[in-house]
Amino acid sequence: MTKKRRAEAAARRTVDSPEVLKALSHPLRLRILRHLGAAGPATSTTLAAALGENTGTLSYHLRMLERSGLIEDIPERSTGRERWWRGVRGLDIRRPPQGELTEAERVMSAELDRMRMEEDVELARQFTAGQAESEGWMRGSRSLIHLTKGELDAFHDDYLALLARYARGPEDAPEDARPVLLRWFGLPAD
């Protein structure tokens, strides 16, 4: 690992609090995070136009995301009342252990799972429908392997390290880069 990569890995911050889970369990907040991740920094006005929402609603949700440490304002770009927002880089968002969640937090966690599953199913449909015309931009793999629980944990950690190695925001990406959605999950086949 290069010195730069070690510094980037050290700068990564694991977030596993129920407050972050609550912030993530709202569909508009997920859309805000997706837009900032794909398009880069934005104001509440530009987000409102892009997402079809009013600025008051956006401002409320932006504050919730900021309090949760998921987004930050960019002081050098902000002027007067106009605040520019970006997603916080280097976050490794993990869920708190189920045993540490309250019943209300478990309900939020289940709702977040439901929203993400709907999104994942829609992405699978898009993948199937558009792969032939994607000019190589759609890639996928499915496998069946035999792992121990420890090996599955190691595989997951290696996957997260691989994501971190390639991760960058839209403002740091080369001109020919595109936002790419990646999903990984493993589950027993028996």
C-alpha positions as CSV (number, residue, x, y, z in Angstrom):
1,M,0.0,0.0,0.0
2,T,1.4,3.4,-1.0
3,K,1.9,6.2,1.5
4,K,-1.0,8.1,0.0
5,R,-3.3,5.1,0.3
6,R,-2.3,4.5,3.9
7,A,-3.1,8.2,4.7
8,E,-6.5,7.9,2.9
9,A,-7.3,4.7,4.8
10,A,-6.4,6.4,8.1
11,A,-8.6,9.3,7.2
12,R,-11.6,7.1,6.7
13,R,-14.2,7.4,9.5
14,T,-16.5,4.6,10.6
15,V,-20.0,5.8,11.4
16,D,-22.2,3.4,13.2
17,S,-24.5,5.4,15.4
18,P,-28.3,5.2,15.6
19,E,-28.5,8.9,14.7
20,V,-26.9,8.3,11.3
21,L,-29.3,5.4,10.8
22,K,-32.2,7.7,11.5
23,A,-30.8,10.3,9.0
24,L,-30.5,7.6,6.3
25,S,-34.0,6.2,6.8
26,H,-35.7,9.0,4.9
27,P,-36.2,8.7,1.1
28,L,-35.5,12.3,0.3
29,R,-32.3,12.3,2.3
30,L,-31.1,9.2,0.4
31,R,-31.9,11.1,-2.9
32,I,-29.9,14.1,-1.6
33,L,-26.9,12.0,-0.8
34,R,-27.1,10.2,-4.2
35,H,-27.3,13.6,-6.0
36,L,-24.4,15.1,-4.1
37,G,-22.4,11.9,-4.7
38,A,-23.2,11.8,-8.4
39,A,-23.3,15.5,-9.4
40,G,-21.1,17.1,-6.8
41,P,-21.6,20.1,-4.5
42,A,-24.9,21.9,-4.7
43,T,-27.0,24.5,-2.9
44,S,-30.5,23.9,-1.5
45,T,-31.8,25.8,-4.5
46,T,-30.0,23.7,-7.1
47,L,-30.9,20.5,-5.1
48,A,-34.6,21.6,-5.0
49,A,-34.6,22.1,-8.8
50,A,-32.9,18.8,-9.4
51,L,-35.0,16.8,-7.0
52,G,-38.4,18.5,-7.6
53,E,-38.7,19.7,-4.0
54,N,-39.1,23.1,-2.4
55,T,-36.1,24.8,-0.8
56,G,-37.6,24.9,2.7
57,T,-38.0,21.1,2.7
58,L,-34.5,20.7,1.3
59,S,-33.0,23.0,3.9
60,Y,-34.5,21.0,6.7
61,H,-33.2,17.7,5.4
62,L,-29.8,19.2,4.6
63,R,-29.5,20.3,8.3
64,M,-30.4,16.7,9.4
65,L,-27.8,15.3,7.1
66,E,-25.2,17.8,8.4
67,R,-26.0,17.0,12.1
68,S,-25.5,13.4,11.3
69,G,-22.1,14.1,9.8
70,L,-23.1,12.8,6.3
71,I,-22.7,16.2,4.5
72,E,-20.7,19.3,5.1
73,D,-20.9,22.9,3.8
74,I,-18.2,24.3,1.7
75,P,-17.3,27.7,3.4
76,E,-15.1,28.9,0.6
77,R,-17.9,28.5,-2.0
78,S,-20.7,29.9,0.2
79,T,-21.6,33.5,-0.1
80,G,-24.1,35.4,2.1
81,R,-27.2,33.2,2.5
82,E,-26.2,30.7,-0.1
83,R,-24.6,27.6,1.3
84,W,-22.9,25.0,-0.8
85,W,-23.1,21.3,0.4
86,R,-21.1,18.2,-0.4
87,G,-21.1,14.6,0.9
88,V,-18.4,13.9,3.5
89,R,-15.7,11.7,2.0
90,G,-14.1,8.8,3.7
91,L,-17.2,7.5,5.6
92,D,-17.6,3.8,6.2
93,I,-21.2,3.6,7.3
94,R,-22.0,0.5,9.3
95,R,-25.1,-0.4,11.2
96,P,-24.9,-0.7,15.0
97,P,-25.4,-4.3,16.2
98,Q,-29.1,-5.2,16.3
99,G,-28.9,-5.9,20.0
100,E,-27.9,-2.3,20.6
101,L,-30.8,-0.8,18.8
102,T,-34.1,0.3,20.4
103,E,-37.3,-1.0,19.0
104,A,-37.8,2.3,17.1
105,E,-34.3,2.1,15.7
106,R,-35.0,-1.5,14.5
107,V,-38.1,-0.2,12.7
108,M,-36.0,2.6,11.1
109,S,-33.4,0.0,10.1
110,A,-36.1,-2.2,8.5
111,E,-37.4,0.8,6.6
112,L,-34.0,1.6,5.3
113,D,-33.5,-2.0,4.2
114,R,-36.9,-1.9,2.4
115,M,-36.0,1.4,0.6
116,R,-32.6,0.1,-0.4
117,M,-34.0,-3.3,-1.6
118,E,-36.5,-1.4,-3.8
119,E,-33.6,0.6,-5.2
120,D,-31.5,-2.6,-5.7
121,V,-34.3,-4.4,-7.5
122,E,-34.8,-1.4,-9.8
123,L,-31.0,-1.3,-10.5
124,A,-31.1,-5.0,-11.4
125,R,-33.9,-4.3,-13.8
126,Q,-31.9,-1.4,-15.4
127,F,-28.9,-3.7,-15.6
128,T,-30.8,-6.4,-17.4
129,A,-32.6,-4.0,-19.8
130,G,-29.6,-1.8,-20.6
131,Q,-26.5,-4.0,-20.5
132,A,-26.3,-4.7,-24.3
133,E,-26.4,-0.9,-25.1
134,S,-24.1,0.2,-22.2
135,E,-20.9,0.2,-24.2
136,G,-19.2,-1.7,-21.4
137,W,-20.3,0.6,-18.6
138,M,-22.4,-2.1,-17.0
139,R,-20.5,-5.0,-15.5
140,G,-21.5,-7.7,-13.1
141,S,-20.6,-11.0,-11.6
142,R,-22.4,-13.7,-9.7
143,S,-20.7,-16.5,-7.9
144,L,-21.2,-19.4,-5.5
145,I,-18.3,-20.2,-3.2
146,H,-17.9,-22.0,0.1
147,L,-16.7,-19.7,2.9
148,T,-16.4,-19.8,6.7
149,K,-18.0,-16.9,8.6
150,G,-14.5,-15.5,9.1
151,E,-13.7,-15.7,5.4
152,L,-17.0,-14.0,4.6
153,D,-16.0,-11.2,7.0
154,A,-12.5,-10.9,5.4
155,F,-14.1,-10.9,1.9
156,H,-16.4,-8.1,2.9
157,D,-13.5,-6.1,4.4
158,D,-11.4,-6.6,1.3
159,Y,-14.4,-5.4,-0.8
160,L,-14.6,-2.2,1.3
161,A,-10.9,-1.7,1.0
162,L,-11.2,-2.1,-2.8
163,L,-14.0,0.5,-2.9
164,A,-11.9,2.9,-0.8
165,R,-9.0,2.4,-3.3
166,Y,-11.1,3.7,-6.2
167,A,-13.4,6.1,-4.3
168,R,-13.4,9.8,-5.3
169,G,-16.0,12.4,-5.6
170,P,-17.2,14.0,-8.8
171,E,-15.0,17.1,-8.3
172,D,-11.9,14.8,-8.2
173,A,-12.8,12.5,-11.0
174,P,-11.3,12.6,-14.5
175,E,-13.4,14.2,-17.2
176,D,-14.4,10.9,-18.7
177,A,-15.6,9.4,-15.4
178,R,-19.2,8.6,-14.7
179,P,-21.0,8.0,-11.4
180,V,-21.2,4.2,-11.0
181,L,-23.5,2.4,-8.6
182,L,-21.9,-0.7,-7.0
183,R,-23.6,-3.3,-4.8
184,W,-22.3,-6.3,-3.0
185,F,-24.0,-8.7,-0.6
186,G,-23.4,-12.3,0.4
187,L,-25.9,-14.7,1.9
188,P,-25.9,-18.4,2.5
189,A,-27.3,-20.5,-0.4
190,D,-28.7,-23.3,1.7
